[in-house]
Amino acid sequence: MNVLGWLASGVGLGWGLSRLFDPARGRRRRAMIRDRTVSAAHAIGDAVDTTARDVGNRTRGLMADLRARAWREPVADSVLVERVRAALGGVVRRPRSIDVAARDGRVTLRGPLLADEVEPLLRRAAAVRGVRDVESRLQPHAEPGDVPGLQGGRARPAGGPRLDLLQTRWAPATRLLAGLAGGAVTLAGGRRGGVGGIVAGAGGLTLLAQALTNLPLKRLFGIGAGRWAVTVQKTITVAAPIEEVFDFWSRYENFAQFMAHVRAVRRTPEGRARWTVAGPAGVPIEWETEETRRDPPERLAWKTLEGAPVAHAGVVRFETQPDGTRIHIRMHYNPPAGALGHALASLLGADPKRALDEDLVRFKSLLEDGKTSVRGQTVTREALQ
């Protein structure tokens, strides 16, 4: 087994070195690794700085709270009103309809609200530091009806503050603690072995991955995320009139001539587009899309139909510039295994973001120079007219 392991390591090392020092593409791959390393170093530095500030702020806040509780310093009425008002948003859907007054630690609440919000509001107000008593002059209503204070605006969800771990996005300090806990559980599960160790390891890896990416689980694994697991945004300027750029882009049949992974696009009798794309190991994948918006020559939007192997949606905006037309692309998609699948594909060299960059460069060459090269073949614009 040791011999096989050394043999596999040697083969992998040789394959990696051959790709890095390949005369044709080795220089480009080395530059890409250098750029990604520098970018990762900057990202790590920013994350460390942000986390340090968050931990420091939380520590100072905790110490200030402990000192205030220990010494019971008197609180000015104006300060107490602001503290209570700050606590309303988590339990009342329309906090602006509530009037707060304070006198010598006694808080009075007035205003209309829904009946199911009364008790949570009173509990929250009583828990505010400095509050000695709460007097309720609230006006509960079963339904908003025609009550002015409960009309208009965007209702806030009631229910009180949620634990950081239950929120969509985690604070930096929470991510740090969750990542450390996830790593520790993963190591413990690996040492334990057996079914229990596998379960613990899987749970630890999940917690670690969520701490590193700060994505909710449905986007992380692509389960229940619809088309919104991964978002890609790109911008490029083409030296051509906006009408010309929009017209060329809106003819999807041309996409196979500048997108390396697109094999063919055909119009269906219903006016949709049926795509054939090269998937993993070159296996063809097909899906259909429909336009959700078309505003010539400024915007095109689309989405895949139900049952597509890779659900996605996006919008392309075109803007006139002094030097041509600026193209903004924003695309959302859900690859197999969600954001983790996207990250794995990127590590294996199948980075959709980089592929889109290269496709856009070829699109730019077609419109500006009249020709480009895709999959080793030269394509001219005249041949596509």
N, C-alpha and C positions, 0 to 999 in steps of 0.2 A: 504493500500500500504506500510506503514511503517513496519507493522508486516511482510508482505511478504519479504520486503527487509532485515529485520533483520534475518528472517528465512533462506533466501538464503545465506546471509553472514555467518551464523553459519554453514550451511551445507558445504559451500566452505572451511571454516576454518578447520572444522573437517576432511574433505577429505585431505586437505593439510598436517595436522599434522599426519594423519594416514600413509601417504606416507613417511613423513620424519622420523617417528619413527617405521616404519615397521621392525620387527626383521630380516627379510631376506635381504631386500635391503635398509633399511633406512640409514645405515651407509654409504653406497656408495653414496646415493643421497645427504646426508649432506656434504660429502667430495667434491662432484661435485659442489654444491652450493658455498662452501668455495673457491674452486679453481677458479670458474668463478668470484666470487666477487673480489678476489685478482687481477685476470687478468684485470677485468674492471677498478679497481682502478688504476692500472699501466697505462692502456690505456688512462684514463681520465687525469692522471697526465702528460703524454707525450703530449697529445693534448693541455692542458692548457699551458705548457711550449712552445710548437711550436707556438701556436697562439700569446702568449705574445711577442715572439721574432719577429714574422712577423709584428705585429702591431707596435712594437717599431722601426723596420727598416723602415717601410713605413712612420711613423711619422717623423723620422729623414730625410728621403729622401725628403718628402714634405717641411719641413722647409728649407732644403738646397736649394731646387729649388726656394722657395719664396725669400730667401735672394739673390740668384744669379740674379733673375729677378728684384729685387728692386734696387740693386746696379750696375747692368750692368758691372760687372768686365770683363776686356779683357780676351779672351780665346786664349791660345797658338794654333798655327796652327796644331801641332801634336795631341793635345787633340780634336780639332774640327774634324779632319779626323776620329778619332776613334769613335766619337759620331755619325757621319754620317754613317760610316760603320756599326755600331751597329743597325742603323735604316733601313738598306737595306733589311734585311732578311724577314721582314713582307710584303714587296711590290714587291720584285723581286724574281723570281723563281731560278735564278742562280746568287746570289750576288757576287760570286768570279769573274765573268766576268766584273764587274764594277770597274773602277779605280777612286779613290777619291783623289783630291788635294785641299789644302786650303792655302789662303794667305790673311792676314788681314781681316778675316771674309768672304771672297769671296770664295765659293766652286765651283770647276770645276769637272764635272762628265764626264767620258769617258767610252766607251765600248759598246759591242753589247747587246741588250735585245729585248724582244718582244714588238711590237708596243703598246699593251694595257697596258704595264707597265710604259710607259714614264711619263704620267701625274701624276699617283700616286707617282712615285719616286720623281719627282720634288716637289710636294706638301710636301712629307714627309721630304725631305732634307731642304726645306725652313723653316719648322716648328722646326728644331733642334735648341736648345738654343745656341746662339752665332753666328749663320749664318746670315749674312747681305744680301747676294745676292747669287744666284745660276746660274752658267753658264753651259749650256747643250752642250756637244759635243758627245752626245749619238748616237748610230747607231741602229735605230729601224728596226726590221724585222717582217714581217707578220707571218712567220713560221721559226722554227729552221733551216730547210734546211741543208746546208752543212757548216754553220757558226761554226768555232771551239769553240768559247766561249759559244755556246748554246748546245754543245754536251756532252754526257756522264754525269755521276753522277746522283744523285737523285734530281729531280726537287722539289723545295719547293713551296707550295701553296702560291699564291699571294693573296692580299686583305687587308693587314694591320693588326694591332693588334686587337684582339677581346676583347670585354668586358668580365671581369671575369665570369659573370653569363652565358655567351654564350659559354664558354669553357667546354670541357669534364670534367676536374678536376678543382676544385676551390681552391684558395689559402686559408690558415687558417683564415686570417682576413675576407675574403669574406664569408667563411662558418659561422663565428661568427655573422656577420651582417645579413646574410640571415636567420640563425637560429632564431635570436632575432625577426626579422621581421615576419617570419613564425609563431612563437609562439604568437606574438601579434595579427596577423590577425586571427589566430585560436580562440583565446579568444574572440576577437571582434565579430566574426561570431557566436560563441556560445551564446553570450549575446544578439545578435540581433534577432536570430531566423528567422523562415520563410525560403522561398526559397533563398533569398539573403544571409542569414546567413549560410545556408548549403553550398552554392557555395563558399562563402568566407572561411568558415572553411575547406572545402576540398582543396582549393588552399593553404591555410596556412599550412595545414598538409603536403601537397606535398613538399612545399618549406622547411619545417622543416626536413622532411625525407631525402631530397636530401642534405641538409646541414650536417646532422648527418652521412650519409653514404658516401658522396662525390662520388656518382655514377650517371651516366647519367640517364635520365628518362626511356629510353628504357630498361636498365638493372634493374632499380629499380622496374618497373612494369612488366617486361618480355614481353613487346610489341615491336616487331620488333628486338629483341635481338638475335633471332636464338637460338643457343645452348650456348650463352656466357653470360648469366645473372649471374651465380654463378660459381666460380672456387674453386675446392677442390684439395689439394695436400697432399700426405702422403708418408712416407718412412718407411720401415721396413727391417730388416735383418733376413734371414732364414738360419739356419745352414744346408745347403744342397747344392750340386753342381748346377751350373747354368742351365745345360741341364735338370736336374731333375725338378727344379723349373719351368722352362719355359714350359716343357711338361705338367706338372700338371695344370698350369694356362691356357694353351691354350685349354684344354679340358673343354669347358664351361659347359658341362653337370654336372661337379662336383660342380659348384658354389652353387647349392641348398644345398650342404652338409656342407657348412661353412658360407654362407651368410644368416642371419636370415630372411630377407624379400624376398629372392628369393625362389619361390615355385618350379619352373621347368625351364629348358632351353633345347630346342629341336633344332636340326639341320633341316633346310629346304632343299628340293631338290636343290635349287639354291646355297647352301653352306652358307646361312646366319644363324643367330641364332634367334630363337623366344623365348622371355623371358616372363614368368608369374611371376609377383611380387605382394606382398601384399600391397595394397594401404591404404588410410584412412579407419578406421573401418574394416580392413581386406578384403575390396573389391578388388578382383583381377584386375590387370592392365596388359595389354599385349602390346608388341612392338617388332619390329624386328631391328636387327643391322647387319651391314656388316663390315668386316675388311677393313681398308684403308691402312694398312701396316703390313707386317709380315716379320721380320728379325730374324730368329732363330739363337742363343738363346738370343738375346739382346733386341728386341723390338716388341710390339704388339700395334696396334692402331685401333680404331673402331669409328663408328658413327651410330646414329639411322637413319632409313629411314623416308621419308616424312610422316607426319600424326601421328607420335608417340605422345602419350599424354604428355610425358616428354622428350623433345628433349635434347639429350646430345651427347657428343663426348669425347674421351680421349685417352691417350697413357700410356702404362706401359713399363718401361725400367728396364732391369736386368743387374746388374754389379757384376762381380766376386770380392769377398773380401777374406782376409785371414781367416775369420771366417764363410764363407758361401757365400750367394748371397744377395745383396742389391736390393730391389724392390722400384722403384720410380713410384708413380701413380699421374697423373695430369688429372683431369676430369673437364669438363665444362658442365653445364646443366642449363635448364631453367624451373623451377617448375612453377606451377600455381601462378600468381601474382608476378613472378620474385623474386628479392632479398627480397622483403617484405614478400612474401610467405615462403621463406626459413627461414627468421627470426622468423615468426610466428610459423612455424613447430618446430623450435628449442625451443621456449618458451614453447610449449605444450609437449615437451619431445621427439619429433620425429626428432632429429638432425641427418642429413645425415652424417656429419663429424664424430660424435661419433659412429654411426652405422658402418661406414667403419672401424674405429679403431678396434671395436670388431670383425668384420669379418676378418680382417687381423690377429688378435691374434689367431683366430680359424684356419686360414690357416697355420699359423706358427706351431700350435700344431699338425695339421695333418701331416705335413712333418717331424717335428722333433720327436714327440712322437708317431706318428702313430694313434692318435685318438683325438677326440674333442667332445664337446657337443653343440648341436644347437636345439633350441625349445624344450628343456627338454629331448632330445634323444641323446644317445651316437653313434657317427659315427666313424668307423675305416677305416684306409686307405686301408687295405686289401679288404674290401668290395667294394671299388671303382675301383679296378684294372680290 
